[in-house]
């Protein structure tokens, strides 16, 4: 019998081989393996709602020179079929290509609410090939006519409270699969049979609900049971229902409400007999008040445990006295799947110190500034109110410090003093509480009882809350200050990763496009950002005004305004960077029309600003806050000449749009925007450049203006060295300190290193006196601050662009934006710049091509450099020769350079030659250990 089945399998396989002409037969996994399969940048995602999803994979191998020559991608609705390499939904056939990123679906029309299984077979030559393990994706609803749920809320007006909603339903047959689509305008938590569904918090990610509302998709097959089931939800106000409350923190003029928060649920059950049933939100659901009496994204949350309804989302609960839900007015935004990492509680921090300064008062020091909330375990008396709040400093001091006896929580900022959670105890037993519908930023936590009585058994922890983007890069060096800067930068990014990049987690929480664009490349090194930025770029398009303007925050519902052309330019810059880092053409295609509208707006702006007679110069416009230039340079809020930055970004946007048009094949547009950029460049130099002083826009050197002119290649011929020297001289005049804000800081280190001032770049980076990163860290900062002085927020990410210098130049892993590494890291240029005083650097990046690693170490007369080049990529590696005389270079124990000549014969090493002070080595993929020695 086994032999018959085996023969039948061989026959089926032979037939399928004839049909597909590819990959069937033996399955070798000795030399390489395709893996890390992604659909729209996500692993095994639920709710993919595009008709043409894109597929990506990576090749993993311990061997060298592994290159994909062809692939075959197959998709089936059957897990069994995909295991047999049968793709009935799509079989790409043999595709002669080395591409592994964003391969667009081209099979049969996908169906809504359907499981699909896929895998990819990869060939590296005519004989060696292998298949990946199967992967999975599930489709959301692809036709809006299939949505049957209603938006529901409560009948009474909601101000600050949070309502329960529930619905009972019967299941009388065996379930094959149950999938629920759920969202809210505002926030929600969804429950089935007494258990929360999923681990998302602050869901859905905030959008402009008037344009887009994101839903989440969950497989809840295992959470349903035969008989009576109950679906339940808890609603929060989120960004939908902002109502200012006296005495509680609220940013600026916030107070806009679109009405009651509302719930939307569609549960789709497929039974084993093939029949289907749908449970939807409608007015048969019931509602009641929850213990949450106050919830505000800024001001905090209050919870009265005495009002808890035990088992409220279970079948045994009696809801006869609950009211029926009300049908809410349908929001105007389109329902779209939340195809990015959700916000989660990703870490819990125990306090490093705690004090008990007076009866009923406790202080805790987490030792780390975080974004999130607190979790409390407490014993007290029924009716006792426990207030919890946080702050970034103690004693109203400028900087943070380790908690000591006698310290008090800082209350000088209202966003700390007036943000809290009040928890009312219900019993004499231990109770546990943490908020649901707000977050803040803090390092220290204060707990007080309203009656000044002590709280036995009190335990408090810090809950780190952020979009759950995976860590992407690592950096470590012999300089502990650099390591601290990198760590603080990573924590600042994590704190401001809340479904979009925020400016700070406590005061504004706004998606300021300027802050977000200057940190974007850094974030692409430190985290997986592709799906996160895809969502944020959609937010920018949703926020675009009728005249084409991109506002200074996107989405516009949270945070403030203020910014300038550098802020709106995020809409051009970030898609362009994504195209290079992630080989993403679709982001350009989908947004190209809106990008054109924005650049055309800038063209019109030049004729409508304070000086319409200069149409190619963007002067001040729309008042001070809307036409900022540089921001937060030392000792000042903004730069002295806003039009310099405004016009530079106007030029750069035209130049980039011309390149984007060329990528997309819009040749006439490419020529038009290139010519327009040239014209703006000419007017920029005519207006702002002084040939005698080589200065832009000011009578004394202003580093940012000089830097953007250099980086943007707008400096007239013959003046580049003079412009560069003005920066060097100004830095040295300041005892090797920077004088840049958020824009200039991004470009400072690339300009210095590429201009030949590597040692100066390192000295600026490692300063410990004002203004510097070391000044912050010397004053106990664990995240990056808003101002060099230390004033205001202690958790802003905008200055974190310094760590691009760590990855790109100290480790030497150049990105596709420097011009040597190609898109998608197909050919990687690794060229470390090694300053005196730095003995080693270890860094790695998980690129779309795979892991890239650069670990170097400098010793007397010996330099070693360990490199990982991912399979299907190649590399050009620059080994520094400065300080060496007559050298011999080894890879492992084999010579590759001796007597000033390349020594052939080492697998993977194809070329070596001296260029200036480096030995330039070309390699294929693989792991390499190079060693440079004096003879």
Number of C-alpha atoms within 10 A of each C-alpha: 6 7 8 9 10 11 12 12 13 13 12 14 17 15 12 17 16 11 10 17 12 18 24 18 12 10 12 13 14 12 15 24 21 25 18 17 24 20 24 24 24 19 14 18 20 24 27 26 22 16 18 15 18 18 21 23 23 23 22 20 20 15 15 22 21 24 20 22 17 22 25 20 22 22 28 22 18 17 18 11 15 21 15 14 25 23 24 15 19 18 21 17 18 17 15 12 13 17 20 23 22 21 16 15 19 15 16 12 11 20 16 17 21 16 19 20 22 30 26 26 23 28 26 19 12 9 10 16 27 24 23 20 16 18 21 20 23 23 22 24 21 19 11 10 7 9 14 14 18 20 23 28 31 25 14 9 11 17 20 21 20 25 21 24 29 25 23 19 12 13 15 11 14 12 20 14 17 21 22 25 23 25 27 28 31 28 27 28 25 24 21 22 21 18 14 16 19 15 11 20 20 26 27 25 26 23 29 21 22 14 16 19 23 22 22 24 24 16 18 17 15 9 15 19 17 11 11 15 21 21 28 26 25 22 27 35 29 25 25 25 23 24 20 21 14 9 11 17 23 26 20 12 9 16 12 13 16 14 18 24 28 27 29 23 26 20 20 19 22 18 17 12 10 9 11 14 12 14 18 23 24 23 19 16 22 23 26 20 17 20 20 26 17 21 27 27 28 30 29 25 27 24 25 19 20 14 14 14 14 9 13 23 26 21 19 12 12 10 16 8 9 15 16 20 22 20 19 20 13 11 16 12 16 13 18 19 25 24 23 23 20 22 21 21 18 13 11 16 17 14 19 12 15 19 17 16 14 12 13 16 20 22 26 25 28 22 20 21 27 28 27 25 28 23 17 19 16 20 21 23 15 14 15 19 21 24 17 25 23 29 26 30 27 23 14 16 14 16 21 26 16 15 21 15 11 10 16 19 23 21 18 15 15 17 22 25 18 19 26 25 26 23 26 23 24 20 15 11 12 14 15 16 16 18 21 19 27 23 28 27 27 26 23 29 23 22 22 21 21 14 11 13 15 17 20 11 11 16 15 26 19 27 22 21 26 27 25 21 22 11 17 17 22 17 21 19 20 14 14 11 18 21 16 18 25 24 19 24 29 23 23 28 30 26 29 29 25 27 26 26 29 28 29 28 26 32 23 18 24 27 30 30 30 26 27 25 25 26 24 24 23 24 26 23 23 27 21 21 22 22 17 23 22 17 18 23 23 20 23 27 21 21 23 22 14 9 13 19 22 28 24 30 27 29 26 20 20 25 23 18 17 16 23 28 28 27 26 26 24 24 27 25 21 22 26 22 19 24 21 19 24 23 22 20 17 16 18 21 14 11 18 18 10 19 24 19 19 24 24 16 17 28 19 17 22 22 17 18 19 15 14 15 11 15 18 25 28 31 23 23 19 11 11 13 14 17 24 25 28 27 21 20 23 17 12 14 14 17 20 14 19 22 24 28 26 24 25 24 23 27 28 23 27 26 24 18 25 24 20 24 23 15 15 15 11 13 13 12 17 22 16 15 24 22 15 19 23 16 13 25 26 16 18 25 19 11 16 18 21 14 14 8 14 20 23 27 21 16 10 11 20 21 25 28 25 26 27 24 24 19 14 15 13 19 23 16 8 8 13 17 13 16 23 21 16 20 24 20 13 18 19 14 10 12 13 19 22 26 23 26 25 24 27 24 23 27 23 25 26 21 20 20 18 13 15 11 16 20 16 19 23 24 16 21 23 20 18 18 13 15 22 20 26 21 18 25 20 14 14 15 26 25 28 29 27 20 23 22 19 19 12 16 18 29 29 24 31 33 26 29 26 23 28 26 24 27 26 21 22 28 27 24 25 23 26 21 14 12 10 15 22 18 22 24 27 23 23 25 25 27 21 24 22 22 15 11 12 14 15 20 23 20 22 22 21 19 21 24 27 22 17 25 23 25 21 25 18 17 10 8 13 14 21 20 21 17 23 18 28 33 29 27 24 24 24 21 24 22 24 20 19 10 9 16 11 11 18 18 25 19 19 13 10 14 18 23 21 14 10 13 12 19 18 14 11 14 13 18 23 15 16 21 15 16 11 10 13 15 20 20 20 19 25 23 25 25 19 19 15 21 23 23 19 15 12
